[in-house]
Amino acid sequence: MIKEIAKLLMDAMAVGLPGRSAQVRMAPSLRPPGESHFDGSSFKPSGVLILLFPGRDGVSTIFIERSKQGPHGGQVSLPGGKQEPGDADLVHTAIRESVEEIGIDRNELNIIGKLTPLYVPHSNYCIQPIIAWTEREPVFRINHDEVEELVVVSIDQLFRPENRKTMVLNQNGTEITAPFYDASGHCVWGATAMIISELEDIFTSCISE
């Protein structure tokens, strides 16, 4: 089943990506609607991994809750991080960081492709999402210096309409409305939710065909 879904995703992505219109659907209310703040000459490139694998409840993926001691303490995100000088490309970055954070075997990964890059004005990072799959559920070895908890959720559960919710946050005295995915009780919002929103569009198009 996982192989068939990977093939459907690859074929759909080859035709074209949903892009920015899918991303902004899950954007917080104060996030700039366009990319007017994007400075192509000075952004910091990073890569994150969307890992698909056969789980107990069907095709599943993972998020990580960042260590509470780190710079992004407590945030729920995709495994990955900033590009280092020795990285051949951002696929290498996403895999290297994921191996460091959750201990997966890089030799088991099959790359499906890349989603639309997402620029984050607040941090000046440009995030390149990479989708990969494995034939079996990986053995995860969490690096507790960086990761507090591993969040495993089936794609079917993640993309149920009732698990797409909205919350109100206070940032620097300003209230913002933030859409989020409820991933087994964890809030996936911000840049990560925007990335996953594009994945949802692609999955939906595959299922409807």
Legacy VTK file of the C-alpha trace (Angstrom):
# vtk DataFile Version 3.0
C-alpha trace
ASCII
DATASET POLYDATA
POINTS 209 float
0.000 0.000 0.000
2.753 2.454 0.914
4.468 1.896 -2.439
1.262 2.610 -4.338
0.625 5.802 -2.379
4.209 6.937 -2.899
3.796 6.416 -6.647
0.523 8.387 -6.679
2.160 11.252 -4.796
5.151 11.268 -7.114
2.928 11.347 -10.195
0.753 14.133 -8.768
3.782 16.231 -7.835
5.250 15.782 -11.302
2.170 17.478 -12.767
2.538 20.482 -10.461
2.414 21.568 -6.823
-0.502 23.400 -5.157
2.029 25.957 -3.915
1.382 29.138 -1.984
-2.418 28.931 -2.147
-2.334 25.697 -0.142
0.214 27.024 2.338
-1.644 30.231 3.246
-4.788 28.309 4.173
-3.051 27.376 7.438
-1.200 30.663 7.951
-1.605 32.590 11.233
-3.598 35.803 10.889
-0.600 38.154 11.152
1.568 36.294 8.680
2.151 38.388 5.516
-0.137 37.065 2.757
2.570 37.451 0.142
6.309 37.114 0.053
7.208 40.800 -0.079
9.725 40.377 2.749
11.594 37.597 0.977
15.215 38.525 0.312
16.601 35.917 -2.046
20.164 37.049 -1.428
20.325 36.569 2.330
17.841 33.933 3.516
19.035 30.919 5.518
18.259 27.619 3.726
16.928 24.664 5.696
15.433 21.265 4.963
12.725 19.291 6.760
11.570 15.717 6.258
8.005 14.490 5.838
8.398 10.769 6.458
5.647 8.381 5.359
5.581 4.786 6.548
3.113 1.937 7.197
1.842 2.388 10.749
-0.672 0.604 12.935
-3.532 2.735 11.577
-2.416 2.950 7.965
0.055 5.242 6.258
1.513 7.448 8.974
3.931 10.305 9.506
5.815 11.832 12.417
6.364 15.170 14.073
8.775 15.987 16.860
8.222 18.054 19.964
11.411 20.045 20.406
13.336 19.752 23.668
12.104 22.301 26.180
15.708 23.390 26.747
16.372 24.276 23.107
15.855 27.521 21.175
12.492 26.287 19.850
11.493 24.622 23.118
8.212 22.735 23.096
7.364 23.453 19.464
5.922 20.640 17.359
7.627 20.496 14.000
8.977 18.260 11.287
12.453 16.789 11.774
15.111 18.817 10.006
17.159 21.955 10.324
19.505 24.438 8.728
21.829 23.626 5.872
25.468 23.092 6.822
28.459 23.801 4.542
29.103 20.081 4.030
25.568 19.303 2.816
25.386 18.456 -0.881
21.841 19.854 -1.110
18.728 20.357 0.991
17.683 16.719 0.598
20.957 15.857 2.311
20.236 18.495 4.967
16.782 17.110 5.776
18.077 13.540 5.984
21.185 14.412 8.026
19.190 16.413 10.560
16.510 13.710 10.804
19.122 11.022 11.420
20.603 13.195 14.177
17.243 13.954 15.801
15.261 10.721 15.548
17.885 8.109 14.641
16.297 6.723 11.479
18.313 4.580 9.058
19.046 6.757 6.027
19.455 3.628 3.882
15.756 2.815 4.310
14.582 6.153 2.894
13.043 6.449 -0.563
12.718 10.037 -1.768
9.383 11.022 -3.334
10.154 14.657 -4.035
10.082 18.250 -2.817
7.171 20.469 -1.851
7.067 24.231 -2.367
9.735 26.059 -0.333
8.337 28.206 2.482
9.977 31.441 3.559
9.591 32.393 7.233
10.105 36.165 7.652
10.504 36.039 11.440
13.581 33.788 11.268
14.654 34.511 7.668
14.722 30.758 7.008
13.605 29.352 3.682
12.374 25.837 4.410
12.526 23.115 1.765
10.171 20.220 2.644
11.290 16.786 1.427
8.897 13.811 1.275
10.278 10.295 1.728
8.855 6.871 2.529
9.989 3.602 4.069
8.691 0.088 3.470
8.273 -0.547 7.200
7.848 1.562 10.301
11.309 2.864 11.173
13.091 2.148 14.416
13.310 5.567 16.049
16.176 6.483 18.371
15.379 9.879 19.820
18.148 12.354 20.555
16.802 13.734 23.824
19.131 16.720 23.665
17.015 17.969 20.760
13.725 16.076 20.920
11.307 15.849 23.836
8.768 13.531 22.236
7.990 11.774 18.976
4.446 12.310 17.671
3.200 9.549 15.359
-0.100 10.103 13.560
-1.847 8.396 10.664
-2.443 10.479 7.562
-6.121 9.526 7.673
-6.474 10.907 11.195
-4.373 14.009 10.547
-6.443 15.083 7.553
-9.883 14.511 9.062
-11.828 17.802 8.929
-12.475 17.732 12.669
-8.728 17.747 13.334
-8.207 21.044 11.523
-8.883 23.638 14.204
-8.187 27.248 15.178
-6.710 28.791 18.315
-6.082 32.332 19.521
-2.568 33.183 20.693
-1.052 36.241 22.313
2.244 37.275 20.786
3.920 40.385 22.152
0.575 41.726 23.334
-1.195 41.087 20.040
-3.863 38.435 19.590
-3.482 36.287 16.496
-5.714 33.581 15.084
-3.776 30.455 14.198
-5.158 27.458 12.305
-3.627 24.169 13.424
-3.754 20.427 12.919
-4.604 18.387 16.004
-2.042 15.577 15.757
-2.904 13.140 18.534
-3.419 16.011 20.952
-0.441 18.052 19.759
-0.879 21.402 17.978
0.842 21.571 14.596
0.706 25.220 13.565
2.695 27.993 11.932
5.187 27.107 9.212
4.816 23.366 9.849
1.033 23.505 9.372
1.492 25.527 6.177
3.822 22.848 4.806
1.440 20.042 5.779
-1.458 21.911 4.164
0.194 21.526 0.776
0.729 17.820 1.456
-2.969 17.526 2.317
-3.948 19.048 -1.030
-1.785 16.543 -2.884
-3.144 13.602 -0.881
-6.706 14.775 -1.497
-6.133 15.000 -5.240
-4.652 11.484 -5.292
-7.551 9.976 -3.359
-10.215 11.699 -5.459
-8.844 10.368 -8.743
LINES 1 210
209 0 1 2 3 4 5 6 7 8 9 10 11 12 13 14 15 16 17 18 19 20 21 22 23 24 25 26 27 28 29 30 31 32 33 34 35 36 37 38 39 40 41 42 43 44 45 46 47 48 49 50 51 52 53 54 55 56 57 58 59 60 61 62 63 64 65 66 67 68 69 70 71 72 73 74 75 76 77 78 79 80 81 82 83 84 85 86 87 88 89 90 91 92 93 94 95 96 97 98 99 100 101 102 103 104 105 106 107 108 109 110 111 112 113 114 115 116 117 118 119 120 121 122 123 124 125 126 127 128 129 130 131 132 133 134 135 136 137 138 139 140 141 142 143 144 145 146 147 148 149 150 151 152 153 154 155 156 157 158 159 160 161 162 163 164 165 166 167 168 169 170 171 172 173 174 175 176 177 178 179 180 181 182 183 184 185 186 187 188 189 190 191 192 193 194 195 196 197 198 199 200 201 202 203 204 205 206 207 208
